[in-house]
Amino acid sequence: MDNSTIINLNESNFDREVTQHDKPVIVDFWAEWCGPCKMIAPLLDEIARENVDAVKVAKVNVDENQSLSFKYNIRAIPALLFFKNGQLRDQVTGVASKKDLLIRIDALG
């Protein structure tokens, strides 16, 4: 994970970085032990680097932030939540293609 482009979220910074942000934000709910999470991580790194002005990419470790997982009803991972103007607008569970993720980002406006 490229720490210069992807933000690690927790309960103390989630609102500031996601719900109080006007740029679209993708939040990846993941865990160290999750194979599919490891598969999608390089794709998210790439999207973050290539679209730094258009979207913010952030990660939430579900094992360390169970209250956020509960709040957003995360039942399977990886779960990608798409926010715009602080509002949850879209969600994908499981591994998705770069093309699909970019289409979803564009749809956020």
N, CA, C and O atoms as a GROMACS GRO file, in nm:
protein
  436
    1MET      N    1   0.084  -0.118   0.000
    1MET     CA    2   0.000   0.000   0.000
    1MET      C    3   0.088   0.123   0.000
    1MET      O    4   0.182   0.132   0.079
    2ASP      N    5   0.060   0.218  -0.087
    2ASP     CA    6   0.134   0.342  -0.097
    2ASP      C    7   0.073   0.442   0.000
    2ASP      O    8  -0.032   0.499  -0.028
    3ASN      N    9   0.139   0.464   0.112
    3ASN     CA   10   0.083   0.548   0.217
    3ASN      C   11   0.070   0.695   0.178
    3ASN      O   12   0.001   0.771   0.246
    4SER      N   13   0.135   0.737   0.069
    4SER     CA   14   0.123   0.876   0.027
    4SER      C   15  -0.009   0.903  -0.044
    4SER      O   16  -0.051   1.018  -0.053
    5THR      N   17  -0.074   0.801  -0.094
    5THR     CA   18  -0.198   0.821  -0.168
    5THR      C   19  -0.320   0.757  -0.104
    5THR      O   20  -0.433   0.794  -0.135
    6ILE      N   21  -0.300   0.661  -0.016
    6ILE     CA   22  -0.412   0.594   0.050
    6ILE      C   23  -0.406   0.623   0.200
    6ILE      O   24  -0.302   0.611   0.263
    7ILE      N   25  -0.520   0.663   0.252
    7ILE     CA   26  -0.529   0.701   0.392
    7ILE      C   27  -0.582   0.584   0.474
    7ILE      O   28  -0.678   0.518   0.435
    8ASN      N   29  -0.518   0.559   0.586
    8ASN     CA   30  -0.568   0.458   0.681
    8ASN      C   31  -0.668   0.526   0.773
    8ASN      O   32  -0.636   0.624   0.840
    9LEU      N   33  -0.789   0.473   0.776
    9LEU     CA   34  -0.895   0.531   0.858
    9LEU      C   35  -0.916   0.453   0.986
    9LEU      O   36  -0.887   0.334   0.995
   10ASN      N   37  -0.968   0.525   1.084
   10ASN     CA   38  -1.010   0.465   1.210
   10ASN      C   39  -1.129   0.546   1.261
   10ASN      O   40  -1.174   0.640   1.194
   11GLU      N   41  -1.178   0.511   1.378
   11GLU     CA   42  -1.295   0.580   1.430
   11GLU      C   43  -1.270   0.729   1.455
   11GLU      O   44  -1.364   0.809   1.447
   12SER      N   45  -1.147   0.766   1.484
   12SER     CA   46  -1.120   0.906   1.517
   12SER      C   47  -1.105   0.996   1.394
   12SER      O   48  -1.129   1.116   1.404
   13ASN      N   49  -1.065   0.941   1.279
   13ASN     CA   50  -1.047   1.028   1.163
   13ASN      C   51  -1.147   1.003   1.049
   13ASN      O   52  -1.142   1.071   0.947
   14PHE      N   53  -1.236   0.907   1.065
   14PHE     CA   54  -1.329   0.870   0.957
   14PHE      C   55  -1.414   0.989   0.913
   14PHE      O   56  -1.422   1.018   0.794
   15ASP      N   57  -1.479   1.056   1.006
   15ASP     CA   58  -1.567   1.167   0.969
   15ASP      C   59  -1.490   1.278   0.898
   15ASP      O   60  -1.536   1.330   0.797
   16ARG      N   61  -1.376   1.314   0.950
   16ARG     CA   62  -1.296   1.422   0.891
   16ARG      C   63  -1.253   1.386   0.748
   16ARG      O   64  -1.259   1.470   0.658
   17GLU      N   65  -1.211   1.264   0.728
   17GLU     CA   66  -1.156   1.223   0.598
   17GLU      C   67  -1.262   1.178   0.497
   17GLU      O   68  -1.237   1.180   0.376
   18VAL      N   69  -1.380   1.139   0.545
   18VAL     CA   70  -1.482   1.084   0.454
   18VAL      C   71  -1.610   1.166   0.455
   18VAL      O   72  -1.646   1.224   0.353
   19THR      N   73  -1.678   1.171   0.566
   19THR     CA   74  -1.811   1.233   0.566
   19THR      C   75  -1.806   1.385   0.561
   19THR      O   76  -1.906   1.448   0.527
   20GLN      N   77  -1.693   1.446   0.593
   20GLN     CA   78  -1.681   1.592   0.585
   20GLN      C   79  -1.596   1.633   0.465
   20GLN      O   80  -1.536   1.741   0.465
   21HIS      N   81  -1.590   1.550   0.364
   21HIS     CA   82  -1.506   1.574   0.247
   21HIS      C   83  -1.594   1.589   0.125
   21HIS      O   84  -1.688   1.511   0.108
   22ASP      N   85  -1.566   1.687   0.039
   22ASP     CA   86  -1.652   1.707  -0.077
   22ASP      C   87  -1.608   1.626  -0.200
   22ASP      O   88  -1.688   1.606  -0.292
   23LYS      N   89  -1.484   1.581  -0.202
   23LYS     CA   90  -1.437   1.498  -0.313
   23LYS      C   91  -1.488   1.355  -0.293
   23LYS      O   92  -1.505   1.311  -0.179
   24PRO      N   93  -1.514   1.282  -0.402
   24PRO     CA   94  -1.554   1.142  -0.387
   24PRO      C   95  -1.448   1.063  -0.310
   24PRO      O   96  -1.328   1.085  -0.326
   25VAL      N   97  -1.494   0.971  -0.227
   25VAL     CA   98  -1.405   0.889  -0.145
   25VAL      C   99  -1.445   0.743  -0.160
   25VAL      O  100  -1.563   0.708  -0.147
   26ILE      N  101  -1.345   0.658  -0.186
   26ILE     CA  102  -1.366   0.513  -0.184
   26ILE      C  103  -1.308   0.463  -0.054
   26ILE      O  104  -1.191   0.489  -0.024
   27VAL      N  105  -1.388   0.392   0.024
   27VAL     CA  106  -1.340   0.334   0.149
   27VAL      C  107  -1.338   0.182   0.134
   27VAL      O  108  -1.442   0.120   0.110
   28ASP      N  109  -1.220   0.125   0.150
   28ASP     CA  110  -1.200  -0.019   0.140
   28ASP      C  111  -1.199  -0.078   0.280
   28ASP      O  112  -1.107  -0.053   0.358
   29PHE      N  113  -1.301  -0.158   0.312
   29PHE     CA  114  -1.303  -0.232   0.438
   29PHE      C  115  -1.233  -0.365   0.412
   29PHE      O  116  -1.275  -0.441   0.326
   30TRP      N  117  -1.126  -0.393   0.486
   30TRP     CA  118  -1.038  -0.506   0.457
   30TRP      C  119  -0.984  -0.566   0.587
   30TRP      O  120  -1.010  -0.516   0.696
   31ALA      N  121  -0.908  -0.677   0.572
   31ALA     CA  122  -0.839  -0.740   0.685
   31ALA      C  123  -0.711  -0.806   0.633
   31ALA      O  124  -0.704  -0.846   0.517
   32GLU      N  125  -0.612  -0.818   0.720
   32GLU     CA  126  -0.483  -0.879   0.685
   32GLU      C  127  -0.500  -1.023   0.636
   32GLU      O  128  -0.428  -1.066   0.546
   33TRP      N  129  -0.593  -1.098   0.694
   33TRP     CA  130  -0.609  -1.240   0.664
   33TRP      C  131  -0.694  -1.266   0.540
   33TRP      O  132  -0.715  -1.381   0.504
   34CYS      N  133  -0.744  -1.161   0.476
   34CYS     CA  134  -0.838  -1.172   0.365
   34CYS      C  135  -0.764  -1.180   0.231
   34CYS      O  136  -0.704  -1.082   0.187
   35GLY      N  137  -0.770  -1.296   0.166
   35GLY     CA  138  -0.706  -1.314   0.037
   35GLY      C  139  -0.756  -1.220  -0.072
   35GLY      O  140  -0.675  -1.155  -0.138
   36PRO      N  141  -0.888  -1.210  -0.092
   36PRO     CA  142  -0.939  -1.117  -0.193
   36PRO      C  143  -0.902  -0.971  -0.164
   36PRO      O  144  -0.885  -0.892  -0.257
   37CYS      N  145  -0.889  -0.935  -0.036
   37CYS     CA  146  -0.847  -0.800   0.000
   37CYS      C  147  -0.706  -0.773  -0.052
   37CYS      O  148  -0.676  -0.664  -0.100
   38LYS      N  149  -0.620  -0.873  -0.040
   38LYS     CA  150  -0.483  -0.860  -0.090
   38LYS      C  151  -0.480  -0.852  -0.242
   38LYS      O  152  -0.392  -0.788  -0.299
   39MET      N  153  -0.576  -0.916  -0.306
   39MET     CA  154  -0.583  -0.912  -0.452
   39MET      C  155  -0.622  -0.774  -0.503
   39MET      O  156  -0.571  -0.728  -0.605
   40ILE      N  157  -0.714  -0.708  -0.434
   40ILE     CA  158  -0.764  -0.578  -0.481
   40ILE      C  159  -0.675  -0.462  -0.437
   40ILE      O  160  -0.685  -0.354  -0.495
   41ALA      N  161  -0.590  -0.482  -0.338
   41ALA     CA  162  -0.507  -0.373  -0.286
   41ALA      C  163  -0.422  -0.304  -0.393
   41ALA      O  164  -0.421  -0.182  -0.398
   42PRO      N  165  -0.350  -0.378  -0.480
   42PRO     CA  166  -0.270  -0.310  -0.583
   42PRO      C  167  -0.355  -0.228  -0.681
   42PRO      O  168  -0.312  -0.124  -0.729
   43LEU      N  169  -0.475  -0.276  -0.709
   43LEU     CA  170  -0.566  -0.204  -0.796
   43LEU      C  171  -0.608  -0.072  -0.733
   43LEU      O  172  -0.613   0.031  -0.801
   44LEU      N  173  -0.638  -0.073  -0.605
   44LEU     CA  174  -0.675   0.049  -0.534
   44LEU      C  175  -0.557   0.146  -0.527
   44LEU      O  176  -0.575   0.267  -0.540
   45ASP      N  177  -0.436   0.093  -0.507
   45ASP     CA  178  -0.316   0.178  -0.509
   45ASP      C  179  -0.304   0.248  -0.644
   45ASP      O  180  -0.277   0.368  -0.650
   46GLU      N  181  -0.325   0.174  -0.749
   46GLU     CA  182  -0.315   0.229  -0.885
   46GLU      C  183  -0.421   0.337  -0.908
   46GLU      O  184  -0.390   0.443  -0.961
   47ILE      N  185  -0.544   0.310  -0.869
   47ILE     CA  186  -0.651   0.408  -0.885
   47ILE      C  187  -0.619   0.534  -0.805
   47ILE      O  188  -0.640   0.645  -0.853
   48ALA      N  189  -0.569   0.518  -0.684
   48ALA     CA  190  -0.536   0.632  -0.600
   48ALA      C  191  -0.427   0.718  -0.665
   48ALA      O  192  -0.438   0.841  -0.667
   49ARG      N  193  -0.323   0.655  -0.717
   49ARG     CA  194  -0.213   0.729  -0.780
   49ARG      C  195  -0.257   0.799  -0.908
   49ARG      O  196  -0.220   0.914  -0.933
   50GLU      N  197  -0.336   0.731  -0.989
   50GLU     CA  198  -0.374   0.784  -1.120
   50GLU      C  199  -0.488   0.886  -1.113
   50GLU      O  200  -0.508   0.962  -1.209
   51ASN      N  201  -0.561   0.890  -1.004
   51ASN     CA  202  -0.678   0.977  -0.992
   51ASN      C  203  -0.675   1.064  -0.867
   51ASN      O  204  -0.779   1.093  -0.807
   52VAL      N  205  -0.555   1.105  -0.829
   52VAL     CA  206  -0.537   1.176  -0.702
   52VAL      C  207  -0.622   1.303  -0.692
   52VAL      O  208  -0.664   1.340  -0.583
   53ASP      N  209  -0.647   1.370  -0.804
   53ASP     CA  210  -0.728   1.492  -0.801
   53ASP      C  211  -0.879   1.465  -0.806
   53ASP      O  212  -0.959   1.552  -0.774
   54ALA      N  213  -0.916   1.344  -0.846
   54ALA     CA  214  -1.058   1.314  -0.866
   54ALA      C  215  -1.122   1.237  -0.752
   54ALA      O  216  -1.242   1.249  -0.728
   55VAL      N  217  -1.042   1.157  -0.681
   55VAL     CA  218  -1.098   1.070  -0.578
   55VAL      C  219  -0.996   1.046  -0.467
   55VAL      O  220  -0.875   1.042  -0.491
   56LYS      N  221  -1.046   1.031  -0.346
   56LYS     CA  222  -0.963   0.992  -0.233
   56LYS      C  223  -0.988   0.845  -0.206
   56LYS      O  224  -1.103   0.801  -0.206
   57VAL      N  225  -0.881   0.769  -0.184
   57VAL     CA  226  -0.894   0.627  -0.152
   57VAL      C  227  -0.847   0.607  -0.008
   57VAL      O  228  -0.741   0.656   0.031
   58ALA      N  229  -0.927   0.534   0.069
   58ALA     CA  230  -0.895   0.512   0.209
   58ALA      C  231  -0.927   0.368   0.247
   58ALA      O  232  -1.003   0.300   0.179
   59LYS      N  233  -0.866   0.323   0.357
   59LYS     CA  234  -0.884   0.184   0.402
   59LYS      C  235  -0.923   0.181   0.549
   59LYS      O  236  -0.878   0.263   0.629
   60VAL      N  237  -1.008   0.083   0.582
   60VAL     CA  238  -1.048   0.057   0.720
   60VAL      C  239  -1.019  -0.089   0.750
   60VAL      O  240  -1.077  -0.178   0.686
   61ASN      N  241  -0.932  -0.115   0.844
   61ASN     CA  242  -0.906  -0.252   0.888
   61ASN      C  243  -1.022  -0.294   0.978
   61ASN      O  244  -1.043  -0.237   1.085
   62VAL      N  245  -1.099  -0.394   0.933
   62VAL     CA  246  -1.220  -0.433   1.005
   62VAL      C  247  -1.190  -0.493   1.142
   62VAL      O  248  -1.272  -0.483   1.234
   63ASP      N  249  -1.074  -0.555   1.157
   63ASP     CA  250  -1.038  -0.615   1.286
   63ASP      C  251  -1.006  -0.508   1.390
   63ASP      O  252  -1.029  -0.528   1.509
   64GLU      N  253  -0.955  -0.395   1.345
   64GLU     CA  254  -0.916  -0.288   1.437
   64GLU      C  255  -1.026  -0.183   1.455
   64GLU      O  256  -1.018  -0.101   1.546
   65ASN      N  257  -1.126  -0.185   1.369
   65ASN     CA  258  -1.231  -0.082   1.371
   65ASN      C  259  -1.369  -0.146   1.357
   65ASN      O  260  -1.442  -0.118   1.262
   66GLN      N  261  -1.402  -0.229   1.452
   66GLN     CA  262  -1.527  -0.304   1.444
   66GLN      C  263  -1.651  -0.215   1.450
   66GLN      O  264  -1.753  -0.249   1.390
   67SER      N  265  -1.644  -0.102   1.519
   67SER     CA  266  -1.762  -0.016   1.526
   67SER      C  267  -1.793   0.046   1.390
   67SER      O  268  -1.911   0.065   1.358
   68LEU      N  269  -1.691   0.079   1.310
   68LEU     CA  270  -1.717   0.130   1.175
   68LEU      C  271  -1.775   0.020   1.086
   68LEU      O  272  -1.865   0.046   1.006
   69SER      N  273  -1.724  -0.100   1.101
   69SER     CA  274  -1.778  -0.212   1.025
   69SER      C  275  -1.925  -0.234   1.058
   69SER      O  276  -2.006  -0.259   0.969
   70PHE      N  277  -1.959  -0.223   1.186
   70PHE     CA  278  -2.098  -0.239   1.230
   70PHE      C  279  -2.184  -0.125   1.177
   70PHE      O  280  -2.294  -0.147   1.127
   71LYS      N  281  -2.133  -0.002   1.187
   71LYS     CA  282  -2.208   0.116   1.143
   71LYS      C  283  -2.247   0.106   0.996
   71LYS      O  284  -2.358   0.145   0.958
   72TYR      N  285  -2.156   0.056   0.913
   72TYR     CA  286  -2.181   0.046   0.769
   72TYR      C  287  -2.224  -0.093   0.725
   72TYR      O  288  -2.224  -0.124   0.606
   73ASN      N  289  -2.260  -0.176   0.822
   73ASN     CA  290  -2.318  -0.308   0.795
   73ASN      C  291  -2.229  -0.394   0.706
   73ASN      O  292  -2.277  -0.458   0.612
   74ILE      N  293  -2.100  -0.396   0.735
   74ILE     CA  294  -2.006  -0.474   0.657
   74ILE      C  295  -2.015  -0.619   0.702
   74ILE      O  296  -1.985  -0.651   0.817
   75ARG      N  297  -2.057  -0.706   0.611
   75ARG     CA  298  -2.074  -0.848   0.643
   75ARG      C  299  -1.976  -0.937   0.568
   75ARG      O  300  -1.955  -1.052   0.606
   76ALA      N  301  -1.915  -0.883   0.461
   76ALA     CA  302  -1.816  -0.957   0.383
   76ALA      C  303  -1.712  -0.856   0.334
   76ALA      O  304  -1.741  -0.739   0.313
   77ILE      N  305  -1.589  -0.905   0.316
   77ILE     CA  306  -1.482  -0.818   0.269
   77ILE      C  307  -1.408  -0.885   0.154
   77ILE      O  308  -1.406  -1.007   0.143
   78PRO      N  309  -1.346  -0.805   0.067
   78PRO     CA  310  -1.340  -0.659   0.074
   78PRO      C  311  -1.476  -0.597   0.040
   78PRO      O  312  -1.551  -0.648  -0.044
   79ALA      N  313  -1.504  -0.488   0.106
   79ALA     CA  314  -1.623  -0.410   0.079
   79ALA      C  315  -1.577  -0.268   0.046
   79ALA      O  316  -1.509  -0.204   0.126
   80LEU      N  317  -1.614  -0.221  -0.070
   80LEU     CA  318  -1.576  -0.087  -0.114
   80LEU      C  319  -1.700   0.002  -0.107
   80LEU      O  320  -1.800  -0.025  -0.173
   81LEU      N  321  -1.692   0.107  -0.028
   81LEU     CA  322  -1.801   0.201  -0.013
   81LEU      C  323  -1.762   0.330  -0.083
   81LEU      O  324  -1.650   0.380  -0.066
   82PHE      N  325  -1.854   0.384  -0.162
   82PHE     CA  326  -1.829   0.505  -0.241
   82PHE      C  327  -1.910   0.619  -0.180
   82PHE      O  328  -2.032   0.614  -0.174
   83PHE      N  329  -1.840   0.723  -0.135
   83PHE     CA  330  -1.903   0.839  -0.073
   83PHE      C  331  -1.886   0.962  -0.162
   83PHE      O  332  -1.786   0.977  -0.231
   84LYS      N  333  -1.986   1.048  -0.159
   84LYS     CA  334  -1.978   1.179  -0.225
   84LYS      C  335  -2.049   1.279  -0.136
   84LYS      O  336  -2.162   1.255  -0.095
   85ASN      N  337  -1.983   1.390  -0.106
   85ASN     CA  338  -2.038   1.493  -0.017
   85ASN      C  339  -2.083   1.432   0.116
   85ASN      O  340  -2.185   1.472   0.173
   86GLY      N  341  -2.005   1.337   0.165
   86GLY     CA  342  -2.033   1.277   0.294
   86GLY      C  343  -2.141   1.171   0.295
   86GLY      O  344  -2.168   1.112   0.399
   87GLN      N  345  -2.202   1.146   0.181
   87GLN     CA  346  -2.312   1.049   0.173
   87GLN      C  347  -2.267   0.921   0.104
   87GLN      O  348  -2.196   0.926   0.003
   88LEU      N  349  -2.308   0.808   0.158
   88LEU     CA  350  -2.280   0.680   0.094
   88LEU      C  351  -2.367   0.670  -0.031
   88LEU      O  352  -2.489   0.678  -0.023
   89ARG      N  353  -2.302   0.653  -0.147
   89ARG     CA  354  -2.374   0.651  -0.274
   89ARG      C  355  -2.374   0.515  -0.343
   89ARG      O  356  -2.463   0.487  -0.422
   90ASP      N  357  -2.274   0.431  -0.314
   90ASP     CA  358  -2.261   0.303  -0.385
   90ASP      C  359  -2.178   0.209  -0.299
   90ASP      O  360  -2.108   0.252  -0.208
   91GLN      N  361  -2.186   0.080  -0.330
   91GLN     CA  362  -2.110  -0.020  -0.254
   91GLN      C  363  -2.085  -0.142  -0.343
   91GLN      O  364  -2.171  -0.184  -0.420
   92VAL      N  365  -1.965  -0.197  -0.330
   92VAL     CA  366  -1.928  -0.320  -0.400
   92VAL      C  367  -1.867  -0.414  -0.297
   92VAL      O  368  -1.781  -0.373  -0.218
   93THR      N  369  -1.910  -0.538  -0.297
   93THR     CA  370  -1.852  -0.639  -0.211
   93THR      C  371  -1.779  -0.740  -0.298
   93THR      O  372  -1.833  -0.789  -0.397
   94GLY      N  373  -1.655  -0.771  -0.260
   94GLY     CA  374  -1.574  -0.864  -0.337
   94GLY      C  375  -1.481  -0.790  -0.431
   94GLY      O  376  -1.476  -0.666  -0.432
   95VAL      N  377  -1.408  -0.867  -0.509
   95VAL     CA  378  -1.311  -0.810  -0.602
   95VAL      C  379  -1.384  -0.757  -0.726
   95VAL      O  380  -1.470  -0.824  -0.782
   96ALA      N  381  -1.348  -0.636  -0.767
   96ALA     CA  382  -1.406  -0.574  -0.886
   96ALA      C  383  -1.294  -0.535  -0.981
   96ALA      O  384  -1.178  -0.523  -0.940
   97SER      N  385  -1.328  -0.514  -1.106
   97SER     CA  386  -1.227  -0.473  -1.205
   97SER      C  387  -1.200  -0.324  -1.193
   97SER      O  388  -1.281  -0.248  -1.140
   98LYS      N  389  -1.085  -0.284  -1.243
   98LYS     CA  390  -1.051  -0.142  -1.245
   98LYS      C  391  -1.154  -0.064  -1.326
   98LYS      O  392  -1.197   0.045  -1.285
   99LYS      N  393  -1.195  -0.119  -1.439
   99LYS     CA  394  -1.293  -0.053  -1.524
   99LYS      C  395  -1.424  -0.029  -1.448
   99LYS      O  396  -1.480   0.080  -1.453
  100ASP      N  397  -1.471  -0.130  -1.377
  100ASP     CA  398  -1.595  -0.117  -1.300
  100ASP      C  399  -1.580  -0.010  -1.192
  100ASP      O  400  -1.672   0.071  -1.172
  101LEU      N  401  -1.467  -0.009  -1.123
  101LEU     CA  402  -1.447   0.091  -1.017
  101LEU      C  403  -1.441   0.232  -1.075
  101LEU      O  404  -1.496   0.325  -1.016
  102LEU      N  405  -1.375   0.249  -1.188
  102LEU     CA  406  -1.366   0.382  -1.251
  102LEU      C  407  -1.503   0.429  -1.299
  102LEU      O  408  -1.533   0.548  -1.292
  103ILE      N  409  -1.584   0.338  -1.349
  103ILE     CA  410  -1.721   0.374  -1.389
  103ILE      C  411  -1.800   0.422  -1.267
  103ILE      O  412  -1.873   0.521  -1.275
  104ARG      N  413  -1.785   0.354  -1.157
  104ARG     CA  414  -1.855   0.393  -1.033
  104ARG      C  415  -1.806   0.528  -0.982
  104ARG      O  416  -1.885   0.609  -0.933
  105ILE      N  417  -1.675   0.553  -0.993
  105ILE     CA  418  -1.620   0.682  -0.953
  105ILE      C  419  -1.676   0.793  -1.041
  105ILE      O  420  -1.719   0.896  -0.991
  106ASP      N  421  -1.677   0.770  -1.172
  106ASP     CA  422  -1.732   0.870  -1.265
  106ASP      C  423  -1.878   0.899  -1.236
  106ASP      O  424  -1.922   1.013  -1.247
  107ALA      N  425  -1.954   0.796  -1.199
  107ALA     CA  426  -2.096   0.813  -1.169
  107ALA      C  427  -2.120   0.903  -1.048
  107ALA      O  428  -2.227   0.962  -1.034
  108LEU      N  429  -2.020   0.913  -0.960
  108LEU     CA  430  -2.034   0.999  -0.843
  108LEU      C  431  -2.029   1.147  -0.881
  108LEU      O  432  -2.077   1.232  -0.807
  109GLY      N  433  -1.971   1.176  -0.997
  109GLY     CA  434  -1.964   1.314  -1.045
  109GLY      C  435  -1.854   1.390  -0.989
  109GLY      O  436  -1.837   1.508  -1.021
   0.00000   0.00000   0.00000
